[in-house]
Amino acid sequence: MKLDLKPLLKRLHPFINLLRRDSVGIFLVIVAIIFGSLIWRIGTLTGAEPSQADLNERLKSVIRPRIDPKSIQKIQDLQAENVDIQSYFSDRDNPFQE
């Protein structure tokens, strides 16, 4: 079985000439279609909201921190001993003020 390509090339010759002549325009149309589809997809994804099932699943996986009662007491003691340092700066003159 012999395959003859000459008749096939004769039929494709006008199509190949069209591609050569309008290659820049075809390329620009393809790029415009790709960018348009990307912009459309980004627009749809920015407005997407998670479902309630997804939110519930994420909330179940959250581990709440536990604080030792001794640490809480230590923090409260430190807060009680805190000195208000604003009184040190209330009577100072600003050297940059004229």
WOWOGI-V165805 format. One record per residue. N is the residue number from 0. RES is the residue in three letters. OMEGA is omega in whole degrees, 0 to 359 (none if undefined). Layout:
BEGIN
n->{N N}
res->{RES RES}
omega->{OMEGA OMEGA}
END
This chain:
BEGIN
n->{0 1 2 3 4 5 6 7 8 9 10 11 12 13 14 15 16 17 18 19 20 21 22 23 24 25 26 27 28 29 30 31 32 33 34 35 36 37 38 39 40 41 42 43 44 45 46 47 48 49 50 51 52 53 54 55 56 57 58 59 60 61 62 63 64 65 66 67 68 69 70 71 72 73 74 75 76 77 78 79 80 81 82 83 84 85 86 87 88 89 90 91 92 93 94 95 96 97}
res->{MET LYS LEU ASP LEU LYS PRO LEU LEU LYS ARG LEU HIS PRO PHE ILE ASN LEU LEU ARG ARG ASP SER VAL GLY ILE PHE LEU VAL ILE VAL ALA ILE ILE PHE GLY SER LEU ILE TRP ARG ILE GLY THR LEU THR GLY ALA GLU PRO SER GLN ALA ASP LEU ASN GLU ARG LEU LYS SER VAL ILE ARG PRO ARG ILE ASP PRO LYS SER ILE GLN LYS ILE GLN ASP LEU GLN ALA GLU ASN VAL ASP ILE GLN SER TYR PHE SER ASP ARG ASP ASN PRO PHE GLN GLU}
omega->{183 181 181 184 184 178 179 178 177 180 181 184 177 179 178 177 177 179 180 184 186 185 180 179 179 178 180 178 179 178 179 178 180 180 178 180 177 179 178 181 178 178 179 181 179 179 183 177 178 179 180 178 178 179 179 179 179 180 178 184 180 178 181 182 177 180 180 179 177 179 178 179 179 178 179 177 179 177 180 181 184 180 179 185 179 181 178 186 185 183 181 176 179 182 182 181 182 none}
END
